[in-house]
Amino acid sequence: MNLEFDQQHIWHPYTSTLNPLPCYPVSRANGVYLELEDGTQLIDGMSSWWSTIHGYNHPVLTQAAKDQLDQMSHVMFGGITHQPAVELCKKLVEMTPAPLEHVFLADSGSVAVEVALKMALQYWHTKQQHRPKFLTVRHGYHGDTFAAMSVTDPDNSMHSLYKGFLPEHIFANSPECGFFDEWREDDFEDFRQQFIENQTSLAAVIIEPIVQGAGGMRLYHPTFLKRVRELCDEFGVLLIADEIATGFGRTGKLFACEHAQISPDIMCVGKALTGGYMTLSATLATKHVADTVCGGEAGCFMHGPTFMGNPLACAVANASLGLLQQGDWQSQVAAIEEQLAVELSDIGHLENVKDVRWLGAIGVVELHQPVEMASIQKAFVEAGVWVRPFGRLVYIMPPFIIQPNELTKLTSAIYQVLDQSR
Ligand SMILES: *Cc1c(COP(=O)(O)O)cnc(C)c1O
């Protein structure tokens, strides 16, 4: 592979052309292993950013893609429909919380968020109420596009630079009470205040249920989410759950909303939807939201991307959801959680570690100081694992199929690398 060309000409996520860091050449991937060009096998701790829940090159998913390629890879979705989309949307309606029954298929997580926010705005447009604001919490992450950036943490994120170009929404303090902590009612006070002060201009609340992902890997108390739902109900404000990272079993429930026994008015899914094979996302809405959106002046929902409902992506997503429906994800994720509780607690004793936390198949080690990216990345690869930290966070969310000895190798590598970098 021409790594020099890569370094000189290709942008990777959040990289510089002035000071490009070298990338590792992966030539194939199987199960929980990434294989580098020189034959090195790395145990994958990232699931390619939450997505490859069944592992790489899964025979069922690969076969589904091949079969669909022989039928058609793509066809426009305007005025045309196809079996992979119908089957997928049926599964999504069945698997998500009950009142969600209308599905909008989109291209990526960020677009699913744009679609959700547009639905909320159109909903209030139909009702002829001027409600231009969204309320969310700090440390959130909702994507890279403009509307998604505008509800992502304004100060601690990659996007603070864009502040002057974005519509200003309302940010309440993020939850402090951890998932396993005892609930303290004052944890919700700031959110309640911001909500009440602004409620007549609020279109919706948008929040990542239970787990705040790229904005800080924070795992918060289900009662916080319950309170959000109660307030939204009381004042008729819509609730958008961004389940793009948490959806499809990652937190131990099929959807993280289930931890709080609530259902949103609008829900975004993405990342693991195709088992990590390709990009696809969906925004689901209740009948009430969908019908209100469509009952206004425009007479329809105003969105329709070129590659909407891509049959190839839908076919693989069907296969992935099929595996979840018949599969062992629940016991796999429970076993991962149990093992993380033990093995991360050990890491918590290192003096450069500030906090360790876990939920489902998510493990987080928060350090006192930011990591030195180039050197720590190299140390992890030398230890035989793929872990990609950011800032003060070293975290893993491995494929659900990881075996106990492989998970131990991952957590021991973290222990060893952090111990050596003190
Ligand atoms: C990753 C992520 C997004 C954005 O998805 P992309 O596919 O990267 O556009 C949005 N919300 C959450 C919670 C995410 O984790």
The ligand as an SDF file (V2000), in Angstrom:
LIG
                    3D

 15 15  0  0  0  0  0  0  0  0999 V2000
  -21.6410    8.9200   15.5080 C   0  0  0  0  0  0  0  0  0  0  0  0
  -22.8060    9.6550   16.0230 C   0  0  0  0  0  0  0  0  0  0  0  0
  -23.5260   10.5480   15.2090 C   0  0  0  0  0  0  0  0  0  0  0  0
  -23.1140   10.8660   13.7950 C   0  0  0  0  0  0  0  0  0  0  0  0
  -23.1370    9.7600   12.9640 O   0  0  0  0  0  0  0  0  0  0  0  0
  -22.2500    9.7670   11.6100 P   0  0  0  0  0  0  0  0  0  0  0  0
  -22.6110    8.4640   10.9650 O   0  0  0  0  0  0  0  0  0  0  0  0
  -20.8270    9.8610   12.0450 O   0  0  0  0  0  0  0  0  0  0  0  0
  -22.6920   10.9400   10.8210 O   0  0  0  0  0  0  0  0  0  0  0  0
  -24.6340   11.1670   15.7540 C   0  0  0  0  0  0  0  0  0  0  0  0
  -25.0200   10.9300   17.0260 N   0  0  0  0  0  0  0  0  0  0  0  0
  -24.3590   10.0710   17.8290 C   0  0  0  0  0  0  0  0  0  0  0  0
  -24.8410    9.8310   19.2170 C   0  0  0  0  0  0  0  0  0  0  0  0
  -23.2230    9.4180   17.3610 C   0  0  0  0  0  0  0  0  0  0  0  0
  -22.5560    8.5970   18.1760 O   0  0  0  0  0  0  0  0  0  0  0  0
  1  2  1  0
  2  3  1  0
  2 14  2  0
  3  4  1  0
  3 10  2  0
  4  5  1  0
  5  6  1  0
  6  7  2  0
  6  8  1  0
  6  9  1  0
 10 11  1  0
 11 12  2  0
 12 13  1  0
 12 14  1  0
 14 15  1  0
M  END
$$$$
